[in-house]
């Protein structure tokens, strides 16, 4: 393992955010804490639980002075998904959102704002799931309730 990263990791200004160490989170997930992973992890988790797309994260990275390509952002988010530190959510056509809260919960999707909002735990009960095909198991059930603002009366 690269001792320079281990030795100097906690001296990095972006290493600690909101009471967690980015380097420790990446290592615990089995990921090497590269500069780009650290920067993106810090951006993703620095604001607490939230939902964001790769495009959102790419824009945030550039505003923060992190020169990463959109392809790198996608690759990193998929690595984070495989490692179990973010959860992908599909809501609208081609766009995937990544949720920092990996617990089992469901979502509202506000169509006009392209935003996801957590539905409070225990609000929705999912039952009568079909038996999965032979050799398969159900891993998760995502419920996304699509919302739109009501039209003003008389419009």
N, C-alpha and C positions, 0 to 999 in steps of 0.2 A: 504494500500500500504506500502511496506517496506521503512520506512523513511531513513534507512541506505543508500539505493541506491540513493534516492532522495537527501539526504544531501551531500553525497560524490561523486556523479556521475561526477561532473565537475572537481574533483581532479584527476580522473583516467587519466594516461598518454595517453591512446588511446581514450579518450572521444571526443576530437575535432580533426577533420581532414578536410582539404580543405574547411574551412569556415562553416561547419555544425557540429552540435552536434549529435553524434551517439545515445545518450540516448533519445534526443528529437525526432529524426527520428523514432526510434522504438516505443516510446510512441504514437506519432502521428498516427502510423499505427496500434495501438491497441495491440502492443506486449510488454510484460514485458521485460525490458532490463537485461536479465541474462548475466552472464560473457561470455558464449559461443556465444550468439547472438551479444553481443557488439563486441567481437573479430572478428567474421565473418563479421559483418556489416562494421566494420572499414577496414577490408581487401578488401571487395567488393567495397566500395565507396571511399576508400582513393586514388585511382588512377584515379578518374573521370569516365566518361562513358566508359563502355567496355562490352565485352561478355566473359563469362567464364563458364566452365563446373563444375560440382560438383567435379570431379577429380582434375581439376586445382586448385579450392579453397582449397581442402583438402591438396594438396601439398604445397600451399602457407601458409596455417595455420601451418603445421609442420615446414616449414622453418622459420616461425616467432616465433616458440617455443610454439604454441598453440596445446596442445594434444587433438585433437578432432577426433572421428571416422568418417569414410566415411558415415555411417548411420546418424550420427548427422548432417553432412554437408548437406546431401540430405533432411533430415527433416527440417532443418533451411531454406534451399532454397525454399522448398515447402511452408513453413509458410510465407516467404517473398513474394512469388508469390501470395498466398491467400490474403495477406495484400496489394498487389498492389505496392510494392516497387521494384520488379524486374519482368521481363517479360520472360517467357520461349520461346525458339525457337528450333525447330527441324530441323536438316539439314542432318544428316547422320545416317541412321539406328537407333541404340539404343541411341545415344548420344544426350542429350539435353543441350543447352547453355542457360545461363541466362543473360539477357540484363539489364543493370542498367538504360538505357534510356527507359522509359515506354511509351513514346509518340508514335503515329502511324507513323511508318517508315518501310522501307524494307531493305533487306540485300543482300550482296554478300557473298558467301561461297567459300573460296579457298580450294579446295579438298586436294591438296598435303600438305597443312599446317594446316588443320583443324581449320581455323580461319574465323570469321565473320567480315565483314566490313559494316558499315552503308552506305546505298545508300542515297545521298542527298535528303532531303525532296522536294517533288514536281516533282521529276524526273520521277516517274512511276505513271500513272493514271489507276486505276482499275475501270472498268465499267461493265455493263451488268451482275451484280451478280444475281444468281438465287433467287427466292423467297424461304425463309426458310420454313421448315415444320410447320404445325399448332402448335401454342404455343411456337415457337422458334423465336429468333432474332439473327441477325448477330452481333457479338461483335467486331470482328477484322478480318482483312484479312492480312495474312503474305505472302509476296512474297520473296522467297529466290532464287537468281540467282546463280547457281553453276558455278565456274570458275576453269580453269586449265591453267597452263603456256603453252604457245605455244612451240612446239618442235623447236629446232634450225634448220635452213634451211639445208637440205641435210642429216638429221638424219633419 
